[in-house]
Amino acid sequence: MRAVPVPLALVAMIGLAGAVLGRVYAGPLLTWLVLGAAAGSVLVSVAARRLPSWLVAPVSVLAMVGWTAWSLRLTATRAELPGGLAEVTADAAANGIPRLLTAMIPVEPTPDTVLVPLVAAWLAGLAGAEVAMRAGRVLLGYLPPVLLYAAALYVVGPNADPAIGPTLALVAVAVLGLAVPARGATGADAAAGLAPAVRAAVRARLAAASAAGLAVVLGLVALLGPLVAGQVDGRPVDPRRYVEPPQVETLDENPLIRISGWALNPGQQLLDVRTQHPGPPGSAPAPDGGPDAAGRPVPIRLAVLSDYDGVTWRVGATYRNAGRILPVTAPAPDSTVETVRQEITVAGLSGRLLPAVATPRQVTGARVAYDPTTGTLIRPEGLTPGLRYSVTSALETPDANLLATADVPAGEEVARVLRVADGVPDPLRRLAAQLAESNGAPYARAAAVEQFLAEHYRLVADAPSGHAYPNLNFFLFGPRNAGGQRGTSEQFAAAFAVLGRLTGLPTRVVVGFRAAGDGPVRAGDAYAWPEVLFDGLGWVPFDPLPRPDEEPRPVEEDFRPTPEDPPPSEVPEPTVEPTVSPEPVAAPDGPADAGPSTALLVGGGTGGMLLLVVAALLTLLLMRRSLTRGRLERGDPGQRIAGAWREVTDALRLAGHPVGGDLSASEVAARARAALPFGADVEELAGLLNQTAFAPGTASAEQAARAVTTAGDYVAALRAARPWWRRLLWSVRPGPLRWPR
C-alpha cells in the first residue's frame, strides 16, 4: 500500500492539467481522454516495474499508440470527419499544433486538437512514473506533470477564468504524494552504527545540507515571491497571437468584384441547395421549401464586407479554426430567431468562402474556420466541386414595428462600420446631405436612400465592376448615354452603404445568393445588398434595387449638383467612364501574404532547437576529449601516470561504481577488478601511482606509456559493458569536467 499514493498522485496531477486545458474545449471529452492517458501511462510503468528499465519505454509507447489511435477514431466519429484512420492521423500530426493555437474557443475535440495534449500527457506520465517509482526521486518525478500543467495554463491564456481551484488541488495532491509514504518510515538513525567520529561528521553534513537547502528555499521565496504576487492580477499572454490564422485570397477578401462576372454568365451553376423550413429554436423543421416564415426567400450569405477605404470593400475578418459547433452570439433583444437547416453541395463556386444562411451555428461535412464578428465561414483547404456539407443557422428577423423609432449605435464599438475614407466626391456629400435633410430618424434616412436608388437607377447585367469613389460618382451622376446611372447590385449596395455612412448610419455590404427553394443556385442568383445596424434590432437588410416593372426617373428631377466652374453657359466635357476592369480570375489557393507559413515557423523553431541540442552535445564531446588528451599526453611521466589513474576513477564513477577519496590505490584497483573481472589489469597502474607518490621523479617514459595504454584499455572495456544508450551518452556526460581532480 505504501507504493499506491505516488502513482495516484501522478495520475491526479496529469488529470488536473487536462481539466485546466479542457476549460477551452467544448464538453468534457478532452479531460477524460487526458485522464485516460495519465492512468494508462502510469499503470504501464507500475506493471512493468520488474522489467529492465530500457524495456519500459518501448512498451509504454506501444500502449500510447493504441490509446491515441482509439481516441482519434472516437473524436473523428463524433465530429463526423470523412476519411480513414490513417488519413485522419496524418492530418492531425501535420497540423496539430497550429490548429490547436488557431482554433476558435470553445475548441471542439477533433483529432487535430486532441493529439498533442494526449501525447504530452502520456509522456509526462511515463517520465514521472519512471523517475518517481523506479529511481525513487518522487519530487523530481513531479516535474513532468507540473510542466504539463504550466503548459496547459499557457495554452488557455486569458480565455478562461483563473485556475485557482485546480492549482490548489495540484499542490495538495503533490504534498499528499510526498507525505503518505513517509508514514511507514521507522525513524531509525542512519548513522547509528557508525563510529562516533564518522557519525558526528555525517550528522554535521546532514545538518549543513538541510540548512543550505532551507536557505535556498527562503532565498527563492524572497526573490520570486514579490514577482509572482505582482502577476496575480495580470492578464496572461494569449499564445494565439503568435500564430497566423487561416488567410483568404484576394477574391475572397473582396467577393463584391465577382458580381459583374457572375452577371455575365447567369446560367453557371454554383451550388445545389436543399433547405428545410425554418422554425423556432428547438422545433422540428419541415423538409421542403426555402422561404422563411413570412414567405420571403432566405438569402444565402457568402461574405460580409465591413471595411471600405474609398477604393474597395473588404471582409477584414480574422478566421479561427472551428469545429462543428460554432460560438453562439446573443441575438438582438427585439428580434425573433428561427432555425434554418440546409444541405449545400458545391458545383462551380471557387475560392474559400463557404456559403451559409446567417448566422451559422453548426457545420458538418467540412472543416471550417469562422469569424464571429462578421459571421462568415471559410474552408481553409478551398472549395472543390462535389463538396457537400450541412449548415444549421439561426436566422434573425427584426420587429418591423420598431424600426421607425429605432436609433443607431455610435462610438468606438461601431467606428469600423461608420468610417468614411477621405476623398469623397462633393456630389456624393451633397446627395447624402439632401437625403438626410428632411429625414431625421435613422430608419427614415435609410429608407430615403433605398427609395432614391430604386427609383432613379437601372439594374443591368453588363455594367463594369468597380465601387471606388470615382466609380460610384459615375454610377450616381454620369450621363445615361455614356453608361452612367446603371449598374449591377455591386454599385447599388456600395452606393447605399457609402451614402448611409455619410448620413451617420452604420452600414456594411453583404454578398450572397437568392435561394427560392430546393435546387441549383446559379450565377444569376448572386447579388449584393446593404445592411444597417439598429439598437436592439441588430443588422437590418435593405433592398435598393429597382422594381422590374418600373422605369427609373432621371436623377435631375430630384437632385441637381451645385454648378461649378466653368459657368453654366459653358458645356463641360462629358464624364469619362471608368475603365472596364477584366472579369476577375480566381487566384490560386493560399494566402496572399507572402510571409512564412505556420508550418514553416513551427519547423524552423523545431530545427533551431535541434541545432542547439547538437551544438551543446558537440561542445561537451570536445571538452571531454580535450580533458583526456591533457591528462594522458601532457606533462612529465609522473603527471601522465596520475592522469591515467584519474581516467580510470572517472570511468568507474560514470559506470555507477564511484570510489571515495579515503581508499588507497590498491583498494581502488580491487574495486575496479570487481566491477570488470575480465578487463585490463589496473593493479600495475596502481603500483605506478604509488611509485610516483612516494618516489617522485623515478617514473620513466616507458612506464607512463604503459600506464596510458592500461587505462585506455580498461575504460574502453568498462564502457563496452554498459547498455547501448549509456554508451551513447558516455562521451558527452559533463561530470568529469566538474568532478574534483
KOLPA-663469 format. One record per residue (C-alpha): residue number from 1; x, y, z. Coordinates in Angstrom, 1 decimal. Layout:
N
NUM_X_Y_Z
...
! end
This chain:
741
1_0.0_0.0_0.0
2_2.9_2.4_0.5
3_3.6_2.3_-3.2
4_0.0_3.4_-4.1
5_0.0_7.1_-3.3
6_2.7_8.2_-5.7
7_1.1_6.7_-8.8
8_-2.3_8.1_-7.8
9_-0.7_11.5_-7.3
10_0.9_11.4_-10.7
11_-2.4_10.4_-12.4
12_-4.3_13.1_-10.5
13_-1.8_15.8_-11.4
14_-1.9_15.0_-15.1
15_-5.7_14.8_-14.9
16_-5.8_18.2_-13.4
17_-3.7_19.5_-16.3
18_-6.3_18.0_-18.6
19_-9.1_19.7_-16.7
20_-7.4_23.1_-16.9
21_-6.9_22.7_-20.7
22_-10.5_21.3_-21.1
23_-11.9_24.7_-20.0
24_-11.5_26.0_-23.5
25_-12.9_22.8_-25.1
26_-16.5_22.0_-25.9
27_-17.6_19.3_-23.5
28_-15.6_17.2_-21.1
29_-14.3_14.7_-23.7
30_-10.7_16.1_-23.7
31_-10.5_15.9_-19.9
32_-11.5_12.3_-19.9
33_-9.1_11.4_-22.7
34_-6.2_13.1_-20.9
35_-7.1_11.3_-17.7
36_-7.1_8.0_-19.5
37_-3.7_8.8_-21.0
38_-2.4_9.6_-17.5
39_-3.8_6.4_-16.0
40_-2.6_4.3_-18.8
41_1.0_5.6_-18.8
42_1.4_5.3_-15.0
43_-0.2_1.8_-14.9
44_2.1_0.6_-17.6
45_5.1_1.7_-15.6
46_3.7_0.1_-12.4
47_3.0_-3.2_-14.2
48_6.5_-3.2_-15.8
49_8.4_-2.2_-12.7
50_10.2_-5.6_-12.6
51_11.3_-5.3_-16.2
52_14.6_-3.8_-17.2
53_14.4_0.0_-17.4
54_15.3_0.1_-21.1
55_12.3_-2.1_-21.9
56_9.6_0.1_-20.2
57_9.7_3.0_-22.7
58_9.0_0.8_-25.9
59_6.2_-1.0_-24.1
60_4.7_2.3_-22.9
61_5.0_3.9_-26.4
62_3.1_0.9_-27.9
63_0.3_1.4_-25.4
64_0.3_5.1_-26.1
65_-0.1_4.4_-29.9
66_-3.1_2.2_-29.1
67_-4.8_4.7_-26.8
68_-4.1_7.6_-29.2
69_-5.5_5.7_-32.2
70_-8.7_4.9_-30.3
71_-9.0_8.5_-29.2
72_-8.5_9.9_-32.7
73_-11.1_7.5_-34.1
74_-13.6_8.4_-31.4
75_-13.2_12.2_-31.9
76_-13.3_11.8_-35.7
77_-16.5_9.9_-35.5
78_-18.1_12.4_-33.1
79_-17.0_15.3_-35.4
80_-18.3_13.4_-38.5
81_-15.0_13.9_-40.3
82_-14.5_11.9_-43.5
83_-11.5_9.7_-44.2
84_-9.9_6.6_-42.7
85_-7.8_6.5_-39.5
86_-4.5_6.7_-41.4
87_-5.6_9.9_-43.2
88_-7.1_11.5_-40.1
89_-3.9_10.7_-38.1
90_-1.6_12.0_-40.7
91_-3.6_15.3_-41.0
92_-3.6_15.6_-37.2
93_0.1_15.0_-36.9
94_0.9_17.6_-39.6
95_-1.5_20.3_-38.3
96_-2.0_19.5_-34.6
97_0.0_22.4_-33.1
98_-1.1_25.3_-35.5
99_-4.8_24.2_-35.4
100_-4.8_23.9_-31.7
101_-3.5_27.5_-31.4
102_-5.8_28.9_-34.1
103_-8.9_27.0_-33.1
104_-11.9_29.0_-32.1
105_-13.0_28.8_-28.5
106_-14.7_26.6_-27.4
107_-12.5_24.2_-29.2
108_-14.2_21.0_-30.5
109_-12.4_17.8_-29.6
110_-11.2_16.7_-33.1
111_-8.2_14.6_-34.0
112_-6.0_17.6_-34.7
113_-6.9_19.3_-31.4
114_-6.6_16.3_-29.1
115_-3.4_14.7_-30.5
116_-0.9_17.0_-28.9
117_-2.5_17.0_-25.4
118_-2.8_13.2_-25.4
119_0.8_12.5_-26.4
120_2.1_15.2_-24.0
121_0.0_13.7_-21.1
122_1.2_10.1_-21.8
123_4.9_11.1_-22.0
124_4.5_13.1_-18.8
125_3.1_10.1_-17.0
126_5.8_7.8_-18.3
127_8.6_10.1_-17.3
128_7.1_11.0_-13.9
129_6.4_7.3_-13.1
130_9.9_6.1_-14.0
131_11.7_8.8_-12.1
132_9.4_8.7_-9.0
133_9.0_4.9_-8.7
134_11.9_3.3_-10.3
135_14.6_5.9_-9.3
136_12.9_6.8_-6.1
137_13.1_10.5_-6.8
138_9.5_11.4_-6.0
139_9.9_15.2_-6.0
140_11.8_15.1_-9.3
141_9.2_12.8_-10.7
142_6.6_15.5_-10.1
143_8.4_17.8_-12.6
144_6.9_16.4_-15.9
145_3.2_16.7_-14.6
146_3.9_20.2_-13.3
147_5.4_21.3_-16.6
148_2.4_19.8_-18.4
149_0.1_21.8_-16.0
150_2.0_25.0_-16.7
151_1.8_24.3_-20.5
152_-2.0_23.9_-20.2
153_-2.3_27.2_-18.3
154_-0.2_28.9_-21.1
155_-2.3_27.5_-23.9
156_-5.5_28.6_-22.2
157_-4.1_32.1_-21.6
158_-6.8_34.7_-20.9
159_-9.6_32.7_-22.5
160_-10.9_31.2_-19.2
161_-11.2_32.2_-15.6
162_-8.1_31.9_-13.3
163_-7.5_28.2_-12.4
164_-7.2_28.8_-8.6
165_-9.1_25.7_-7.6
166_-7.2_23.3_-9.8
167_-3.9_24.8_-8.8
168_-4.5_24.4_-5.1
169_-5.7_20.8_-5.8
170_-2.4_20.1_-7.7
171_-0.4_21.3_-4.7
172_-2.4_19.3_-2.3
173_-2.1_16.1_-4.3
174_1.7_16.6_-4.6
175_2.0_17.2_-0.8
176_0.0_14.0_-0.1
177_2.0_12.0_-2.5
178_5.2_13.1_-0.7
179_3.8_12.7_2.9
180_1.8_9.5_2.8
181_4.8_7.1_2.0
182_6.8_8.7_4.8
183_4.4_7.5_7.5
184_5.8_3.9_7.1
185_9.3_5.0_7.9
186_10.9_3.6_11.0
187_12.6_6.8_12.0
188_15.9_5.0_12.8
189_19.1_7.0_12.7
190_21.0_6.0_9.6
191_24.3_6.9_11.3
192_23.7_4.9_14.4
193_26.0_2.0_13.5
194_29.0_4.2_12.6
195_32.0_5.1_14.6
196_31.5_8.2_16.8
197_33.7_10.4_14.7
198_32.2_9.3_11.5
199_28.7_9.6_12.9
200_29.3_13.1_14.1
201_30.7_14.1_10.6
202_27.7_12.5_8.9
203_25.3_14.4_11.1
204_27.1_17.6_10.6
205_27.0_17.2_6.9
206_23.3_16.4_7.0
207_22.6_19.5_9.2
208_24.7_21.7_6.9
209_22.8_20.3_3.8
210_19.5_20.9_5.5
211_20.4_24.4_6.4
212_21.7_25.2_2.9
213_18.5_23.8_1.4
214_16.4_25.9_3.7
215_18.4_29.0_2.9
216_18.0_28.3_-0.8
217_14.2_27.9_-0.4
218_13.9_31.0_1.7
219_16.0_33.0_-0.8
220_13.9_31.9_-3.7
221_10.7_32.8_-1.8
222_12.1_36.2_-1.0
223_13.3_36.8_-4.6
224_10.4_35.3_-6.6
225_7.6_36.0_-4.1
226_7.0_39.7_-5.0
227_7.4_38.9_-8.7
228_4.8_36.1_-8.6
229_2.5_38.2_-6.4
230_2.7_41.1_-8.9
231_1.5_38.8_-11.7
232_-1.6_37.6_-9.8
233_-3.8_40.4_-11.2
234_-2.0_40.5_-14.6
235_-3.6_39.3_-17.8
236_-1.9_36.2_-19.2
237_-0.4_36.2_-22.7
238_-2.5_34.5_-25.3
239_-0.2_32.2_-27.4
240_-2.7_32.5_-30.3
241_-1.3_36.0_-31.0
242_1.9_34.4_-32.2
243_0.3_32.0_-34.7
244_-1.1_33.3_-38.0
245_-4.8_32.3_-38.5
246_-6.1_31.0_-41.8
247_-6.0_33.6_-44.6
248_-8.0_34.1_-47.7
249_-7.2_35.1_-51.3
250_-8.0_38.4_-52.9
251_-11.3_37.3_-54.4
252_-12.5_36.1_-51.0
253_-11.4_39.3_-49.3
254_-13.5_41.3_-51.8
255_-16.1_39.0_-53.4
256_-18.0_42.1_-54.4
257_-16.0_42.3_-57.6
258_-17.2_38.9_-58.7
259_-20.8_40.1_-59.1
260_-20.3_41.5_-62.6
261_-18.6_38.3_-63.8
262_-21.4_36.2_-62.4
263_-24.0_38.5_-64.0
264_-22.5_37.9_-67.4
265_-22.7_34.1_-67.0
266_-26.1_33.8_-65.3
267_-26.6_30.1_-66.2
268_-23.4_28.8_-64.4
269_-24.4_26.5_-61.6
270_-22.5_27.4_-58.4
271_-24.4_25.4_-55.7
272_-27.1_22.9_-55.1
273_-29.2_23.6_-52.0
274_-31.7_21.5_-50.0
275_-33.4_23.7_-47.4
276_-35.6_22.9_-44.5
277_-38.3_25.2_-43.3
278_-37.2_27.5_-40.5
279_-38.8_27.3_-37.2
280_-38.3_28.4_-33.6
281_-35.2_27.1_-32.0
282_-35.8_23.5_-30.9
283_-38.7_22.9_-33.2
284_-38.7_20.2_-35.9
285_-38.4_21.9_-39.3
286_-40.4_20.7_-42.2
287_-38.4_19.2_-45.1
288_-39.2_21.3_-48.1
289_-39.1_24.8_-49.4
290_-36.8_27.7_-48.9
291_-38.8_30.8_-47.9
292_-38.9_32.0_-44.4
293_-42.0_32.1_-42.2
294_-43.3_35.2_-44.0
295_-42.9_33.6_-47.4
296_-39.7_35.5_-48.4
297_-36.8_33.7_-49.9
298_-34.0_33.0_-47.5
299_-30.8_34.6_-48.8
300_-27.6_32.5_-48.5
301_-24.8_34.7_-47.3
302_-21.3_34.3_-48.8
303_-19.4_37.2_-47.1
304_-19.9_40.3_-45.1
305_-17.8_43.3_-46.0
306_-17.4_45.9_-43.3
307_-14.2_47.8_-44.3
308_-14.1_50.5_-47.0
309_-11.1_52.6_-47.9
310_-12.6_54.6_-50.8
311_-11.3_52.1_-53.3
312_-12.7_48.6_-52.4
313_-14.9_46.9_-49.8
314_-13.2_44.1_-47.9
315_-14.2_41.5_-45.4
316_-11.4_42.3_-43.0
317_-12.1_39.1_-41.0
318_-9.9_37.1_-38.6
319_-10.8_33.5_-39.1
320_-10.2_30.9_-36.4
321_-10.4_27.1_-37.0
322_-13.7_25.8_-35.6
323_-15.4_22.5_-35.0
324_-18.9_21.6_-35.9
325_-20.4_23.8_-33.1
326_-19.8_27.5_-33.6
327_-19.7_30.1_-30.9
328_-23.2_31.4_-30.0
329_-23.6_35.2_-30.2
330_-26.5_36.7_-28.3
331_-29.3_37.7_-30.8
332_-30.7_41.2_-30.8
333_-33.2_41.7_-28.0
334_-36.0_42.7_-30.2
335_-35.5_40.1_-33.0
336_-37.1_36.7_-33.5
337_-34.8_33.8_-34.2
338_-35.7_30.9_-36.5
339_-33.7_27.8_-37.3
340_-32.7_27.0_-40.9
341_-31.1_23.8_-41.9
342_-29.5_23.4_-45.3
343_-27.6_20.8_-47.2
344_-25.3_22.5_-49.7
345_-23.3_20.9_-52.5
346_-20.6_22.9_-54.2
347_-20.7_22.9_-58.0
348_-18.9_25.7_-59.8
349_-18.2_28.1_-56.9
350_-14.5_28.6_-56.3
351_-12.4_30.3_-53.5
352_-12.6_29.5_-49.8
353_-15.7_31.3_-48.6
354_-18.4_28.9_-47.5
355_-22.0_30.0_-48.2
356_-24.5_29.7_-45.4
357_-27.7_31.3_-44.1
358_-27.0_33.9_-41.4
359_-26.0_33.2_-38.7
360_-24.3_29.7_-38.8
361_-24.4_27.7_-35.6
362_-23.3_24.2_-36.7
363_-21.5_22.9_-39.7
364_-20.9_19.2_-40.5
365_-19.2_17.6_-43.5
366_-16.4_20.3_-43.9
367_-13.6_21.6_-41.8
368_-14.2_25.3_-41.4
369_-12.7_28.5_-40.0
370_-15.1_31.2_-38.6
371_-15.1_34.9_-38.0
372_-17.7_35.6_-35.3
373_-17.6_39.4_-35.9
374_-18.9_39.2_-39.5
375_-20.4_35.7_-39.2
376_-18.5_34.4_-42.4
377_-17.2_30.9_-42.9
378_-14.2_29.7_-44.9
379_-12.9_26.3_-45.8
380_-9.1_26.7_-45.4
381_-8.4_23.9_-48.0
382_-10.6_25.7_-50.6
383_-13.9_24.7_-52.2
384_-13.9_21.7_-54.6
385_-16.7_20.5_-56.9
386_-18.8_17.9_-55.1
387_-18.1_19.1_-51.6
388_-21.3_18.5_-49.5
389_-21.9_20.0_-46.1
390_-24.8_20.8_-43.8
391_-25.4_24.1_-42.0
392_-27.7_24.9_-39.2
393_-28.3_28.6_-38.9
394_-30.1_31.0_-36.5
395_-32.0_33.4_-38.8
396_-32.8_36.7_-37.0
397_-35.8_38.7_-38.1
398_-36.2_42.2_-36.6
399_-39.5_43.5_-35.4
400_-40.6_45.8_-38.3
401_-42.9_47.8_-36.0
402_-39.9_49.0_-34.0
403_-37.8_50.2_-37.0
404_-39.4_53.6_-37.3
405_-38.3_54.7_-33.8
406_-35.1_52.7_-33.5
407_-31.8_54.5_-33.0
408_-28.4_53.6_-34.3
409_-25.3_53.0_-32.1
410_-22.3_55.2_-32.1
411_-18.8_55.2_-30.5
412_-15.7_53.1_-30.8
413_-17.6_49.8_-30.9
414_-19.1_50.7_-34.3
415_-16.4_53.0_-35.7
416_-15.4_50.4_-38.2
417_-18.8_50.5_-39.9
418_-19.1_54.3_-39.7
419_-15.8_55.1_-41.2
420_-15.8_57.2_-44.3
421_-12.5_57.3_-46.1
422_-11.0_60.6_-47.4
423_-11.7_61.7_-50.9
424_-15.5_61.6_-51.1
425_-16.6_63.4_-54.2
426_-18.6_66.6_-53.5
427_-21.7_65.4_-55.3
428_-22.0_62.3_-53.1
429_-21.7_64.5_-50.0
430_-24.4_66.9_-51.3
431_-26.7_64.0_-52.2
432_-26.3_62.5_-48.7
433_-27.0_65.8_-47.1
434_-30.1_66.3_-49.2
435_-31.4_62.9_-48.3
436_-30.8_63.4_-44.6
437_-32.1_67.0_-44.5
438_-35.8_66.0_-44.4
439_-35.4_62.6_-42.7
440_-34.3_62.9_-39.1
441_-34.9_59.4_-37.8
442_-32.2_56.8_-38.7
443_-34.7_54.4_-40.4
444_-36.2_57.3_-42.4
445_-32.8_58.2_-43.7
446_-32.1_54.6_-44.6
447_-35.4_54.3_-46.3
448_-34.8_57.5_-48.2
449_-31.5_56.3_-49.6
450_-33.1_53.0_-50.5
451_-36.0_54.7_-52.3
452_-33.8_57.2_-54.1
453_-31.6_54.4_-55.6
454_-34.5_52.2_-56.5
455_-36.4_55.0_-58.3
456_-33.5_56.6_-60.3
457_-31.2_53.9_-61.5
458_-31.3_50.9_-63.8
459_-30.2_47.4_-62.9
460_-28.2_45.8_-65.8
461_-26.0_42.7_-66.1
462_-23.3_44.2_-68.4
463_-22.2_47.1_-66.2
464_-18.4_47.0_-65.4
465_-17.2_46.1_-62.0
466_-16.0_48.8_-59.7
467_-17.1_50.5_-56.4
468_-14.4_53.1_-55.7
469_-15.4_56.7_-55.2
470_-14.9_57.6_-59.0
471_-17.0_54.5_-60.0
472_-19.8_55.4_-57.6
473_-19.7_59.0_-58.6
474_-20.1_58.0_-62.3
475_-22.8_55.5_-61.4
476_-24.8_58.1_-59.5
477_-24.3_61.2_-61.7
478_-22.8_60.1_-65.0
479_-24.8_60.7_-68.2
480_-27.1_57.9_-69.2
481_-25.9_58.0_-72.8
482_-22.3_57.3_-71.6
483_-23.2_54.4_-69.4
484_-24.0_56.3_-66.2
485_-26.9_55.7_-63.8
486_-26.8_51.9_-64.5
487_-25.1_49.1_-62.7
488_-25.2_45.7_-61.1
489_-26.2_45.1_-57.5
490_-22.5_45.8_-56.7
491_-23.0_49.5_-57.4
492_-26.4_49.7_-55.7
493_-25.2_48.1_-52.5
494_-21.9_50.0_-52.4
495_-23.6_53.4_-53.1
496_-26.3_52.7_-50.4
497_-23.5_51.9_-47.8
498_-21.5_54.9_-48.6
499_-24.4_57.3_-48.6
500_-25.7_55.7_-45.4
501_-22.3_56.3_-43.7
502_-22.3_59.9_-44.9
503_-25.7_60.4_-43.1
504_-24.4_58.8_-39.9
505_-25.7_55.2_-40.4
506_-23.5_52.2_-39.5
507_-23.6_50.2_-42.7
508_-22.0_47.2_-44.4
509_-22.3_45.3_-47.7
510_-23.2_41.6_-47.9
511_-22.6_39.3_-50.9
512_-24.7_36.2_-51.3
513_-27.3_34.3_-53.3
514_-31.1_34.2_-53.7
515_-32.4_30.7_-52.8
516_-36.1_30.5_-53.7
517_-36.2_26.8_-52.7
518_-34.6_23.4_-53.3
519_-32.4_23.1_-56.4
520_-29.5_24.7_-58.1
521_-28.2_28.1_-57.3
522_-26.8_29.8_-60.4
523_-24.5_32.7_-61.0
524_-27.5_34.8_-61.9
525_-28.8_34.4_-58.3
526_-25.7_36.1_-56.9
527_-26.3_39.7_-55.7
528_-25.2_42.2_-53.0
529_-27.3_44.0_-50.5
530_-26.6_46.6_-47.8
531_-27.4_46.3_-44.1
532_-27.8_48.9_-41.4
533_-27.2_48.4_-37.7
534_-30.0_49.5_-35.3
535_-30.1_49.4_-31.5
536_-32.0_46.4_-30.2
537_-32.7_45.1_-33.7
538_-29.3_44.2_-35.0
539_-28.3_44.3_-38.7
540_-31.4_45.0_-40.9
541_-31.1_44.3_-44.6
542_-32.3_46.9_-47.3
543_-33.1_46.4_-50.9
544_-32.1_49.4_-53.1
545_-32.6_47.5_-56.4
546_-35.2_48.9_-58.8
547_-38.5_47.1_-59.3
548_-38.6_45.2_-62.6
549_-41.8_46.9_-63.8
550_-40.8_50.5_-63.0
551_-38.9_52.9_-65.3
552_-36.3_54.9_-63.5
553_-36.8_58.6_-63.3
554_-33.9_61.0_-64.3
555_-31.7_61.9_-61.4
556_-32.1_65.6_-62.3
557_-35.7_65.6_-61.3
558_-34.8_65.2_-57.6
559_-31.1_66.2_-57.4
560_-29.0_68.6_-59.3
561_-25.4_69.2_-58.3
562_-24.3_72.7_-57.5
563_-22.9_74.4_-60.6
564_-19.1_74.6_-60.7
565_-16.6_76.3_-63.0
566_-16.9_76.6_-65.9
567_-20.1_78.7_-65.9
568_-23.4_77.1_-66.9
569_-23.2_78.6_-70.4
570_-20.1_76.5_-71.0
571_-20.8_72.8_-71.6
572_-18.3_70.7_-69.6
573_-16.6_67.7_-71.1
574_-18.6_64.5_-70.6
575_-17.6_62.4_-67.6
576_-15.2_59.7_-68.6
577_-16.5_56.2_-67.8
578_-14.1_54.3_-65.6
579_-12.1_51.7_-67.4
580_-13.8_48.4_-67.5
581_-12.0_46.0_-65.2
582_-11.4_42.5_-66.6
583_-13.5_39.7_-65.2
584_-11.9_38.5_-62.0
585_-10.0_35.3_-62.2
586_-9.8_33.1_-59.2
587_-6.4_33.2_-57.6
588_-4.7_30.0_-56.6
589_-5.4_28.7_-53.1
590_-3.2_30.0_-50.4
591_-2.9_33.3_-48.5
592_-2.0_36.4_-50.5
593_0.5_37.3_-47.8
594_4.0_36.2_-48.8
595_5.1_35.8_-45.2
596_6.2_32.4_-43.8
597_3.5_29.9_-43.1
598_2.7_28.4_-39.7
599_4.2_25.1_-40.7
600_7.5_26.8_-41.7
601_7.6_28.7_-38.4
602_7.0_25.5_-36.4
603_9.5_23.6_-38.5
604_12.1_26.4_-38.2
605_11.6_26.5_-34.4
606_12.0_22.8_-34.1
607_15.1_22.8_-36.3
608_16.6_25.6_-34.3
609_16.1_23.7_-31.1
610_17.7_20.6_-32.6
611_20.7_22.6_-33.8
612_21.1_24.0_-30.2
613_21.0_20.5_-28.7
614_23.5_19.2_-31.3
615_25.8_22.1_-30.7
616_25.7_21.5_-26.9
617_26.5_17.8_-27.3
618_29.4_18.6_-29.7
619_30.8_21.1_-27.2
620_30.7_18.6_-24.3
621_32.3_15.9_-26.6
622_35.2_18.3_-27.5
623_35.7_19.4_-23.9
624_35.8_15.8_-22.7
625_38.3_14.8_-25.3
626_40.5_17.8_-24.5
627_40.5_16.8_-20.9
628_41.5_13.2_-21.7
629_44.4_14.4_-24.0
630_45.6_16.8_-21.4
631_45.8_14.0_-18.8
632_47.4_11.4_-21.0
633_49.7_13.4_-23.3
634_51.0_16.4_-21.4
635_53.5_16.7_-18.5
636_56.2_14.5_-17.2
637_55.8_10.7_-16.8
638_54.5_11.1_-13.3
639_51.8_13.5_-14.3
640_50.8_11.2_-17.2
641_50.5_8.3_-14.8
642_48.3_10.4_-12.4
643_46.2_11.4_-15.4
644_45.7_7.8_-16.5
645_44.6_7.0_-12.9
646_42.0_9.8_-13.0
647_40.7_8.4_-16.3
648_40.1_5.1_-14.5
649_38.4_6.6_-11.5
650_36.2_8.8_-13.6
651_35.2_5.8_-15.7
652_34.2_3.9_-12.5
653_32.1_6.8_-11.5
654_30.4_7.0_-14.9
655_29.7_3.3_-14.7
656_27.9_3.7_-11.3
657_30.8_2.4_-9.2
658_32.2_5.6_-7.5
659_35.3_5.3_-5.3
660_35.8_7.5_-2.3
661_38.9_9.6_-1.6
662_39.6_7.7_1.6
663_40.6_4.5_-0.4
664_44.1_3.5_-1.2
665_45.2_2.9_-4.8
666_45.3_-0.9_-4.2
667_41.7_-0.8_-2.8
668_40.5_1.1_-5.8
669_42.2_-1.4_-8.1
670_40.5_-4.2_-6.3
671_37.1_-2.5_-6.8
672_37.9_-1.9_-10.4
673_38.7_-5.6_-10.8
674_35.3_-6.5_-9.2
675_33.5_-4.1_-11.5
676_35.1_-5.6_-14.6
677_36.6_-9.0_-13.8
678_37.8_-9.6_-17.4
679_39.1_-6.1_-18.1
680_42.6_-4.8_-18.2
681_44.8_-5.2_-15.1
682_44.8_-1.9_-13.3
683_46.9_-3.2_-10.3
684_50.1_-2.4_-12.2
685_48.7_1.1_-12.7
686_48.0_1.4_-9.0
687_51.6_0.4_-8.3
688_52.9_3.0_-10.7
689_50.7_5.6_-9.0
690_52.2_4.7_-5.6
691_55.7_4.9_-7.1
692_55.1_8.5_-8.3
693_53.6_9.4_-5.0
694_56.3_8.1_-2.7
695_59.3_8.4_-5.1
696_58.7_11.5_-7.2
697_60.8_11.7_-10.4
698_61.6_8.0_-10.7
699_59.0_7.0_-13.3
700_60.2_6.6_-16.8
701_58.5_7.5_-20.1
702_58.1_3.8_-20.9
703_56.1_3.3_-17.6
704_54.0_6.3_-18.4
705_53.2_4.9_-21.9
706_52.2_1.6_-20.3
707_50.0_3.3_-17.8
708_48.2_5.2_-20.6
709_47.6_2.0_-22.5
710_46.3_0.2_-19.5
711_43.9_3.0_-18.6
712_42.6_3.3_-22.2
713_42.0_-0.5_-22.4
714_40.2_-0.6_-19.1
715_38.0_2.4_-19.8
716_37.1_1.0_-23.3
717_36.2_-2.4_-21.8
718_34.1_-0.8_-19.0
719_32.2_1.4_-21.5
720_31.6_-1.6_-23.8
721_29.9_-3.4_-20.9
722_27.3_-0.7_-20.4
723_23.8_-0.6_-22.2
724_23.7_0.9_-25.6
725_22.1_4.1_-24.6
726_24.6_4.6_-21.8
727_27.4_4.1_-24.3
728_25.9_6.8_-26.4
729_25.9_9.3_-23.5
730_29.3_8.2_-22.1
731_31.4_10.8_-24.0
732_29.0_13.7_-23.5
733_28.3_13.4_-19.8
734_29.6_16.6_-18.2
735_30.5_15.0_-14.8
736_34.3_14.6_-15.4
737_34.6_18.3_-16.3
738_33.4_19.3_-12.8
739_34.5_16.5_-10.5
740_37.4_17.2_-8.2
741_40.8_16.4_-9.8
! end
